[in-house]
Amino acid sequence: MTRVFLDSSVIIAGINSATGASSLILELSKEKKIIASVSEMVLQEVFRNIKKKFPEEVLIHFLKYMAKSNIEK
């Protein structure tokens, strides 16, 4: 199975938009068609940037996604 490391830009773009390559990568991970991994540092960066630049709904969507995802940390 393909293994990918997600950087903050992929996660933010995928969470913020339901279309595009980043969204597809997150969906493939959710469907367990790829193995996605992320570092704690990247998660902190994502949290900080979403909180700073986007409406609260995007942050809530990110937190819900991470709670349900199978992304390796």
Long-range contacts (C-beta under 8 A, 24 or more apart in sequence): 1-33, 1-34, 1-35, 2-34, 2-35, 3-34, 3-35, 3-36, 3-37, 4-29, 4-34, 4-35, 4-36, 4-37, 5-36, 5-37, 5-38, 5-39, 6-36, 6-37, 6-38, 6-42, 6-71, 7-42, 8-42, 8-45, 8-46, 8-49, 11-38, 11-42, 11-46, 11-62, 12-46, 12-49, 12-50, 15-50, 15-58, 15-61, 15-62, 15-65, 16-54, 16-58, 26-65, 26-69, 29-69, 29-70, 29-71, 30-65, 30-68, 30-69, 30-70, 32-70, 35-72, 36-69, 36-70, 36-71, 36-72, 37-71, 37-72, 37-73, 38-71, 38-72, 38-73, 39-73, 40-73, 43-73
